[in-house]
Amino acid sequence: MFVLALVFGGSTFGALLARNTLGVGLAFGLVYAIGVGIGLRHIRAATKDYDCSGDTCELPE
């Protein structure tokens, strides 16, 4: 948020951000949560075929 204040300080958009900090924070939080969810989905898909039933994980060939 600090970076946005530096970049847009003094402009109309900066004033809009300053007056709506809760909304901006919620929007950035939502974007972050969606990004984490997408990343976790990719990690699960990449490790789906691993066999970790023993002491080590066997990679698919």
N, CA, C and O atoms as a DFTB+ gen file, in Angstrom:
244 C
 N C O
     1  1       0.827      -1.189       0.000
     2  2       0.000       0.000       0.000
     3  2       0.872       1.255       0.000
     4  3       0.526       2.258      -0.624
     5  1       2.003       1.192       0.702
     6  2       2.911       2.332       0.762
     7  2       3.453       2.685      -0.620
     8  3       3.596       3.859      -0.960
     9  1       3.752       1.655      -1.414
    10  2       4.281       1.881      -2.757
    11  2       3.232       2.577      -3.613
    12  3       3.547       3.491      -4.375
    13  1       1.983       2.138      -3.483
    14  2       0.910       2.789      -4.244
    15  2       0.767       4.251      -3.845
    16  3       0.531       5.110      -4.695
    17  1       0.911       4.538      -2.547
    18  2       0.819       5.919      -2.086
    19  2       1.945       6.763      -2.676
    20  3       1.731       7.925      -3.023
    21  1       3.148       6.186      -2.793
    22  2       4.258       6.926      -3.394
    23  2       4.042       7.164      -4.885
    24  3       4.324       8.249      -5.393
    25  1       3.550       6.162      -5.571
    26  2       3.382       6.278      -7.017
    27  2       2.243       7.220      -7.370
    28  3       2.384       8.056      -8.263
    29  1       1.125       7.095      -6.684
    30  2      -0.062       7.854      -7.055
    31  2      -0.321       9.063      -6.159
    32  3      -1.376       9.689      -6.267
    33  1       0.615       9.399      -5.283
    34  2       0.438      10.545      -4.394
    35  2       0.253      11.834      -5.183
    36  3       1.010      12.107      -6.115
    37  1      -0.748      12.626      -4.817
    38  2      -1.000      13.892      -5.493
    39  2      -1.902      13.792      -6.692
    40  3      -2.287      14.820      -7.248
    41  1      -2.254      12.603      -7.112
    42  2      -3.145      12.468      -8.261
    43  2      -4.564      12.162      -7.793
    44  3      -4.795      11.877      -6.618
    45  1      -5.477      12.222      -8.698
    46  2      -6.867      11.898      -8.378
    47  2      -6.998      10.443      -7.971
    48  3      -7.747      10.117      -7.049
    49  1      -6.276       9.572      -8.649
    50  2      -6.330       8.151      -8.298
    51  2      -5.744       7.916      -6.912
    52  3      -6.240       7.073      -6.164
    53  1      -4.690       8.656      -6.565
    54  2      -4.103       8.556      -5.228
    55  2      -5.087       8.987      -4.155
    56  3      -5.156       8.372      -3.091
    57  1      -5.846      10.036      -4.423
    58  2      -6.867      10.478      -3.471
    59  2      -7.953       9.425      -3.323
    60  3      -8.453       9.200      -2.221
    61  1      -8.315       8.789      -4.405
    62  2      -9.315       7.717      -4.351
    63  2      -8.799       6.544      -3.517
    64  3      -9.545       5.981      -2.715
    65  1      -7.541       6.176      -3.698
    66  2      -6.946       5.093      -2.905
    67  2      -6.882       5.455      -1.425
    68  3      -7.141       4.616      -0.562
    69  1      -6.534       6.712      -1.136
    70  2      -6.406       7.148       0.251
    71  2      -7.755       7.139       0.966
    72  3      -7.815       6.856       2.162
    73  1      -8.819       7.439       0.262
    74  2     -10.143       7.478       0.884
    75  2     -10.766       6.086       1.002
    76  3     -11.702       5.900       1.779
    77  1     -10.270       5.118       0.257
    78  2     -10.868       3.780       0.240
    79  2      -9.844       2.706       0.584
    80  3      -9.724       1.710      -0.130
    81  1      -9.105       2.902       1.674
    82  2      -8.038       1.964       2.012
    83  2      -8.581       0.579       2.358
    84  3      -7.933      -0.423       2.056
    85  1      -9.735       0.503       2.975
    86  2     -10.311      -0.800       3.304
    87  2     -10.647      -1.578       2.036
    88  3     -10.322      -2.761       1.925
    89  1     -11.286      -0.928       1.100
    90  2     -11.634      -1.583      -0.161
    91  2     -10.414      -2.014      -0.949
    92  3     -10.387      -3.101      -1.526
    93  1      -9.398      -1.150      -0.970
    94  2      -8.158      -1.485      -1.685
    95  2      -7.467      -2.662      -1.001
    96  3      -6.971      -3.570      -1.669
    97  1      -7.438      -2.643       0.328
    98  2      -6.832      -3.755       1.060
    99  2      -7.563      -5.060       0.840
   100  3      -6.938      -6.108       0.677
   101  1      -8.883      -5.002       0.833
   102  2      -9.668      -6.216       0.569
   103  2      -9.456      -6.726      -0.848
   104  3      -9.368      -7.933      -1.070
   105  1      -9.373      -5.817      -1.800
   106  2      -9.148      -6.226      -3.193
   107  2      -7.784      -6.898      -3.349
   108  3      -7.676      -7.945      -3.989
   109  1      -6.736      -6.295      -2.762
   110  2      -5.408      -6.903      -2.839
   111  2      -5.360      -8.230      -2.087
   112  3      -4.695      -9.168      -2.526
   113  1      -6.054      -8.313      -0.969
   114  2      -6.116      -9.577      -0.229
   115  2      -6.789     -10.667      -1.025
   116  3      -6.355     -11.819      -1.008
   117  1      -7.860     -10.305      -1.728
   118  2      -8.563     -11.279      -2.560
   119  2      -7.689     -11.760      -3.710
   120  3      -7.645     -12.954      -4.007
   121  1      -6.998     -10.835      -4.352
   122  2      -6.092     -11.210      -5.447
   123  2      -4.979     -12.116      -4.927
   124  3      -4.607     -13.081      -5.594
   125  1      -4.447     -11.817      -3.752
   126  2      -3.400     -12.645      -3.153
   127  2      -3.930     -14.045      -2.846
   128  3      -3.264     -15.035      -3.149
   129  1      -5.113     -14.137      -2.251
   130  2      -5.692     -15.441      -1.912
   131  2      -5.955     -16.272      -3.166
   132  3      -5.721     -17.481      -3.168
   133  1      -6.433     -15.642      -4.215
   134  2      -6.661     -16.370      -5.469
   135  2      -5.334     -16.871      -6.035
   136  3      -5.258     -17.999      -6.523
   137  1      -4.293     -16.048      -5.975
   138  2      -2.972     -16.465      -6.462
   139  2      -2.413     -17.635      -5.675
   140  3      -1.841     -18.558      -6.257
   141  1      -2.571     -17.608      -4.350
   142  2      -2.109     -18.727      -3.520
   143  2      -2.892     -19.992      -3.862
   144  3      -2.312     -21.074      -3.947
   145  1      -4.191     -19.865      -4.055
   146  2      -5.009     -21.020      -4.421
   147  2      -4.590     -21.628      -5.753
   148  3      -4.523     -22.849      -5.894
   149  1      -4.312     -20.773      -6.722
   150  2      -3.860     -21.268      -8.030
   151  2      -2.505     -21.960      -7.896
   152  3      -2.279     -23.011      -8.497
   153  1      -1.607     -21.373      -7.108
   154  2      -0.295     -21.989      -6.896
   155  2      -0.399     -23.342      -6.221
   156  3       0.279     -24.287      -6.622
   157  1      -1.241     -23.450      -5.199
   158  2      -1.432     -24.740      -4.526
   159  2      -2.039     -25.778      -5.460
   160  3      -1.682     -26.954      -5.395
   161  1      -2.946     -25.355      -6.320
   162  2      -3.542     -26.282      -7.292
   163  2      -2.481     -26.823      -8.248
   164  3      -2.495     -28.005      -8.591
   165  1      -1.557     -25.950      -8.679
   166  2      -0.472     -26.393      -9.561
   167  2       0.468     -27.358      -8.839
   168  3       0.924     -28.336      -9.431
   169  1       0.756     -27.092      -7.584
   170  2       1.631     -27.986      -6.823
   171  2       0.969     -29.346      -6.647
   172  3       1.620     -30.376      -6.822
   173  1      -0.318     -29.364      -6.302
   174  2      -1.024     -30.646      -6.151
   175  2      -1.067     -31.423      -7.460
   176  3      -0.893     -32.641      -7.465
   177  1      -1.297     -30.725      -8.573
   178  2      -1.346     -31.405      -9.870
   179  2       0.020     -31.970     -10.246
   180  3       0.102     -33.039     -10.851
   181  1       1.084     -31.268      -9.895
   182  2       2.428     -31.731     -10.254
   183  2       2.855     -32.924      -9.417
   184  3       3.679     -33.717      -9.872
   185  1       2.323     -33.080      -8.204
   186  2       2.737     -34.174      -7.320
   187  2       1.663     -35.252      -7.202
   188  3       1.736     -36.101      -6.313
   189  1       0.676     -35.230      -8.080
   190  2      -0.448     -36.158      -7.987
   191  2      -0.027     -37.615      -8.170
   192  3      -0.570     -38.493      -7.500
   193  1       0.914     -37.888      -9.046
   194  2       1.279     -39.269      -9.375
   195  2       2.447     -39.800      -8.556
   196  3       2.970     -40.866      -8.880
   197  1       2.875     -39.103      -7.512
   198  2       3.976     -39.582      -6.682
   199  2       3.484     -40.693      -5.764
   200  3       2.376     -40.625      -5.232
   201  1       4.316     -41.720      -5.582
   202  2       4.001     -42.812      -4.660
   203  2       4.846     -42.639      -3.405
   204  3       6.033     -42.965      -3.402
   205  1       4.240     -42.130      -2.349
   206  2       4.964     -41.869      -1.103
   207  2       4.506     -42.809       0.004
   208  3       4.476     -42.422       1.172
   209  1       4.153     -44.033      -0.350
   210  2       3.666     -44.978       0.653
   211  2       4.797     -45.532       1.526
   212  3       4.554     -45.923       2.668
   213  1       6.011     -45.569       1.014
   214  2       7.151     -46.079       1.791
   215  2       7.915     -44.949       2.456
   216  3       7.359     -43.891       2.751
   217  1       9.207     -45.193       2.689
   218  2      10.045     -44.169       3.322
   219  2      10.419     -43.066       2.337
   220  3      10.722     -41.947       2.753
   221  1      10.402     -43.365       1.037
   222  2      10.772     -42.372       0.031
   223  2       9.635     -42.227      -0.973
   224  3       8.753     -43.082      -1.053
   225  1       9.661     -41.170      -1.716
   226  2       8.648     -40.940      -2.764
   227  2       9.231     -41.404      -4.101
   228  3      10.310     -40.973      -4.507
   229  1       8.508     -42.275      -4.763
   230  2       8.916     -42.747      -6.089
   231  2       8.277     -41.853      -7.134
   232  3       7.063     -41.652      -7.146
   233  1       9.119     -41.317      -8.014
   234  2       8.625     -40.456      -9.069
   235  2       8.113     -41.288     -10.230
   236  3       8.671     -42.349     -10.512
   237  1       7.057     -40.833     -10.918
   238  2       6.573     -41.560     -12.093
   239  2       7.565     -41.445     -13.235
   240  3       8.260     -40.439     -13.374
   241  1       7.621     -42.481     -14.043
   242  2       8.571     -42.475     -15.164
   243  2       7.910     -42.095     -16.445
   244  3       8.566     -42.042     -17.486
